[in-house]
Amino acid sequence: MGDQRRTLGRHGEALAAAFLQRKGYGIIATNWRCAAGELDLIASDGPVLVFVEVRTRRSTARGLAEESVTPSKQRRLAQLALHYLQHLETAQTPWPGPWRIDVVAIQITPGSARAHIRHLEHAVEDIS
């Protein structure tokens, strides 16, 4: 991944984390990695563990940010969520409640500090 793209992604993740915190979410982890890949954000929404995929775009030329979460990406996110839950089990700190996968889509206005943020709860539901 190029430096510019990586910088855009990290900026979007910081915006998403701040946005979720303003909504009352607790941020548990950022950029959690395992052999299978990376989860952008892991948060808590009350008793619910939330795995958050952040998608950031500067233009809509290739579609909206959330449209880039393809069925294969959804399956991968679900697998990563299961890896994290297994990690908690192994550490003997299992999550006691429900969990879900959300997407935070961010559209950054070029040449401006403005960003439009859309939060799609339960964005990944069927992982079959």
Phi and psi restraints in degrees (value plus and minus 20) as a CYANA .aco file:
   2 GLY   PHI     -90.2   -50.2
   2 GLY   PSI     138.0   178.0
   3 ASP   PHI     -79.3   -39.3
   3 ASP   PSI     -61.3   -21.3
   4 GLN   PHI     -83.4   -43.4
   4 GLN   PSI     -62.8   -22.8
   5 ARG   PHI     -87.4   -47.4
   5 ARG   PSI     -60.5   -20.5
   6 ARG   PHI     -83.9   -43.9
   6 ARG   PSI     -62.9   -22.9
   7 THR   PHI     -82.0   -42.0
   7 THR   PSI     -63.5   -23.5
   8 LEU   PHI     -81.0   -41.0
   8 LEU   PSI     -64.2   -24.2
   9 GLY   PHI     -82.3   -42.3
   9 GLY   PSI     -65.3   -25.3
  10 ARG   PHI     -85.8   -45.8
  10 ARG   PSI     -57.9   -17.9
  11 HIS   PHI     -82.4   -42.4
  11 HIS   PSI     -65.3   -25.3
  12 GLY   PHI     -81.4   -41.4
  12 GLY   PSI     -60.6   -20.6
  13 GLU   PHI     -84.5   -44.5
  13 GLU   PSI     -58.4   -18.4
  14 ALA   PHI     -86.3   -46.3
  14 ALA   PSI     -62.0   -22.0
  15 LEU   PHI     -81.8   -41.8
  15 LEU   PSI     -63.4   -23.4
  16 ALA   PHI     -84.1   -44.1
  16 ALA   PSI     -63.2   -23.2
  17 ALA   PHI     -81.9   -41.9
  17 ALA   PSI     -64.8   -24.8
  18 ALA   PHI     -84.1   -44.1
  18 ALA   PSI     -61.2   -21.2
  19 PHE   PHI     -80.0   -40.0
  19 PHE   PSI     -67.7   -27.7
  20 LEU   PHI     -85.5   -45.5
  20 LEU   PSI     -58.6   -18.6
  21 GLN   PHI     -83.2   -43.2
  21 GLN   PSI     -59.2   -19.2
  22 ARG   PHI     -83.4   -43.4
  22 ARG   PSI     -47.3    -7.3
  23 LYS   PHI    -103.8   -63.8
  23 LYS   PSI     -20.3    19.7
  24 GLY   PHI      77.6   117.6
  24 GLY   PSI     -15.0    25.0
  25 TYR   PHI     -96.5   -56.5
  25 TYR   PSI     130.7   170.7
  26 GLY   PHI    -120.9   -80.9
  26 GLY   PSI     113.0   153.0
  27 ILE   PHI    -109.0   -69.0
  27 ILE   PSI     101.0   141.0
  28 ILE   PHI    -113.5   -73.5
  28 ILE   PSI     -62.8   -22.8
  29 ALA   PHI    -174.0  -134.0
  29 ALA   PSI     131.9   171.9
  30 THR   PHI    -144.3  -104.3
  30 THR   PSI     119.6   159.6
  31 ASN   PHI      32.2    72.2
  31 ASN   PSI      29.4    69.4
  32 TRP   PHI     -92.4   -52.4
  32 TRP   PSI     107.2   147.2
  33 ARG   PHI    -137.9   -97.9
  33 ARG   PSI     127.5   167.5
  34 CYS   PHI    -165.3  -125.3
  34 CYS   PSI    -198.0  -158.0
  35 ALA   PHI     -81.2   -41.2
  35 ALA   PSI     -46.5    -6.5
  36 ALA   PHI    -103.2   -63.2
  36 ALA   PSI     -35.1     4.9
  37 GLY   PHI     127.7   167.7
  37 GLY   PSI    -173.4  -133.4
  38 GLU   PHI    -154.5  -114.5
  38 GLU   PSI     119.9   159.9
  39 LEU   PHI    -122.6   -82.6
  39 LEU   PSI     108.3   148.3
  40 ASP   PHI     -83.4   -43.4
  40 ASP   PSI     -75.0   -35.0
  41 LEU   PHI    -157.6  -117.6
  41 LEU   PSI     124.4   164.4
  42 ILE   PHI    -144.9  -104.9
  42 ILE   PSI     106.8   146.8
  43 ALA   PHI    -156.5  -116.5
  43 ALA   PSI     149.9   189.9
  44 SER   PHI    -139.5   -99.5
  44 SER   PSI     116.0   156.0
  45 ASP   PHI    -139.2   -99.2
  45 ASP   PSI      65.7   105.7
  46 GLY   PHI      43.8    83.8
  46 GLY   PSI    -144.9  -104.9
  47 PRO   PHI    -103.9   -63.9
  47 PRO   PSI     -18.9    21.1
  48 VAL   PHI    -120.4   -80.4
  48 VAL   PSI     109.2   149.2
  49 LEU   PHI    -103.0   -63.0
  49 LEU   PSI     109.2   149.2
  50 VAL   PHI    -142.1  -102.1
  50 VAL   PSI     101.7   141.7
  51 PHE   PHI    -114.7   -74.7
  51 PHE   PSI     106.3   146.3
  52 VAL   PHI    -139.3   -99.3
  52 VAL   PSI     102.0   142.0
  53 GLU   PHI    -115.6   -75.6
  53 GLU   PSI     105.3   145.3
  54 VAL   PHI    -125.6   -85.6
  54 VAL   PSI     107.3   147.3
  55 ARG   PHI    -142.4  -102.4
  55 ARG   PSI     103.9   143.9
  56 THR   PHI    -143.3  -103.3
  56 THR   PSI     114.0   154.0
  57 ARG   PHI    -154.4  -114.4
  57 ARG   PSI     130.3   170.3
  58 ARG   PHI    -117.3   -77.3
  58 ARG   PSI     -38.2     1.8
  59 SER   PHI    -168.1  -128.1
  59 SER   PSI     148.2   188.2
  60 THR   PHI    -124.3   -84.3
  60 THR   PSI      -4.5    35.5
  61 ALA   PHI     -77.3   -37.3
  61 ALA   PSI     -53.2   -13.2
  62 ARG   PHI    -127.0   -87.0
  62 ARG   PSI       0.6    40.6
  63 GLY   PHI      81.0   121.0
  63 GLY   PSI     156.0   196.0
  64 LEU   PHI     -93.1   -53.1
  64 LEU   PSI     133.6   173.6
  65 ALA   PHI     -75.5   -35.5
  65 ALA   PSI     -64.0   -24.0
  66 GLU   PHI     -87.6   -47.6
  66 GLU   PSI     -41.9    -1.9
  67 GLU   PHI     -90.7   -50.7
  67 GLU   PSI     -32.9     7.1
  68 SER   PHI    -102.2   -62.2
  68 SER   PSI     -22.2    17.8
  69 VAL   PHI    -110.2   -70.2
  69 VAL   PSI      66.3   106.3
  70 THR   PHI     -94.6   -54.6
  70 THR   PSI     147.2   187.2
  71 PRO   PHI     -75.6   -35.6
  71 PRO   PSI     -57.8   -17.8
  72 SER   PHI     -88.3   -48.3
  72 SER   PSI     -56.8   -16.8
  73 LYS   PHI     -86.5   -46.5
  73 LYS   PSI     -57.7   -17.7
  74 GLN   PHI     -82.3   -42.3
  74 GLN   PSI     -63.7   -23.7
  75 ARG   PHI     -82.5   -42.5
  75 ARG   PSI     -60.5   -20.5
  76 ARG   PHI     -85.5   -45.5
  76 ARG   PSI     -61.1   -21.1
  77 LEU   PHI     -80.7   -40.7
  77 LEU   PSI     -62.4   -22.4
  78 ALA   PHI     -83.3   -43.3
  78 ALA   PSI     -61.4   -21.4
  79 GLN   PHI     -84.0   -44.0
  79 GLN   PSI     -61.2   -21.2
  80 LEU   PHI     -84.7   -44.7
  80 LEU   PSI     -59.8   -19.8
  81 ALA   PHI     -80.0   -40.0
  81 ALA   PSI     -63.9   -23.9
  82 LEU   PHI     -84.3   -44.3
  82 LEU   PSI     -57.2   -17.2
  83 HIS   PHI     -81.2   -41.2
  83 HIS   PSI     -62.8   -22.8
  84 TYR   PHI     -84.4   -44.4
  84 TYR   PSI     -64.1   -24.1
  85 LEU   PHI     -81.4   -41.4
  85 LEU   PSI     -58.4   -18.4
  86 GLN   PHI     -86.6   -46.6
  86 GLN   PSI     -58.7   -18.7
  87 HIS   PHI     -77.6   -37.6
  87 HIS   PSI     -63.7   -23.7
  88 LEU   PHI     -83.8   -43.8
  88 LEU   PSI     -61.0   -21.0
  89 GLU   PHI     -80.9   -40.9
  89 GLU   PSI     -66.7   -26.7
  90 THR   PHI     -81.6   -41.6
  90 THR   PSI     -57.6   -17.6
  91 ALA   PHI     -99.3   -59.3
  91 ALA   PSI     -17.3    22.7
  92 GLN   PHI      39.3    79.3
  92 GLN   PSI      15.8    55.8
  93 THR   PHI    -153.2  -113.2
  93 THR   PSI      38.0    78.0
  94 PRO   PHI     -83.3   -43.3
  94 PRO   PSI     129.4   169.4
  95 TRP   PHI     -95.6   -55.6
  95 TRP   PSI     105.2   145.2
  96 PRO   PHI    -102.6   -62.6
  96 PRO   PSI     -30.3     9.7
  97 GLY   PHI    -139.9   -99.9
  97 GLY   PSI    -185.8  -145.8
  98 PRO   PHI     -96.1   -56.1
  98 PRO   PSI     149.1   189.1
  99 TRP   PHI    -163.3  -123.3
  99 TRP   PSI     142.6   182.6
 100 ARG   PHI    -174.0  -134.0
 100 ARG   PSI     149.1   189.1
 101 ILE   PHI    -139.3   -99.3
 101 ILE   PSI     104.5   144.5
 102 ASP   PHI    -133.6   -93.6
 102 ASP   PSI     143.4   183.4
 103 VAL   PHI    -143.8  -103.8
 103 VAL   PSI     114.5   154.5
 104 VAL   PHI    -132.5   -92.5
 104 VAL   PSI      95.3   135.3
 105 ALA   PHI    -123.3   -83.3
 105 ALA   PSI     109.4   149.4
 106 ILE   PHI    -144.0  -104.0
 106 ILE   PSI     106.1   146.1
 107 GLN   PHI    -130.0   -90.0
 107 GLN   PSI      91.9   131.9
 108 ILE   PHI    -113.0   -73.0
 108 ILE   PSI     111.3   151.3
 109 THR   PHI     -99.3   -59.3
 109 THR   PSI      98.2   138.2
 110 PRO   PHI     -77.6   -37.6
 110 PRO   PSI     120.0   160.0
 111 GLY   PHI      52.6    92.6
 111 GLY   PSI      -4.2    35.8
 112 SER   PHI    -164.9  -124.9
 112 SER   PSI     142.3   182.3
 113 ALA   PHI    -110.6   -70.6
 113 ALA   PSI     -14.4    25.6
 114 ARG   PHI    -100.0   -60.0
 114 ARG   PSI     123.4   163.4
 115 ALA   PHI    -162.2  -122.2
 115 ALA   PSI     116.1   156.1
 116 HIS   PHI    -121.0   -81.0
 116 HIS   PSI     103.0   143.0
 117 ILE   PHI    -134.6   -94.6
 117 ILE   PSI     109.4   149.4
 118 ARG   PHI    -139.5   -99.5
 118 ARG   PSI     109.7   149.7
 119 HIS   PHI    -130.4   -90.4
 119 HIS   PSI      95.9   135.9
 120 LEU   PHI    -126.2   -86.2
 120 LEU   PSI      83.0   123.0
 121 GLU   PHI     -96.3   -56.3
 121 GLU   PSI     128.7   168.7
 122 HIS   PHI      35.7    75.7
 122 HIS   PSI      18.9    58.9
 123 ALA   PHI     -87.1   -47.1
 123 ALA   PSI     -45.9    -5.9
 124 VAL   PHI    -141.2  -101.2
 124 VAL   PSI      92.8   132.8
 125 GLU   PHI    -137.4   -97.4
 125 GLU   PSI     -63.4   -23.4
 126 ASP   PHI    -124.3   -84.3
 126 ASP   PSI      91.5   131.5
 127 ILE   PHI    -121.8   -81.8
 127 ILE   PSI      -6.4    33.6
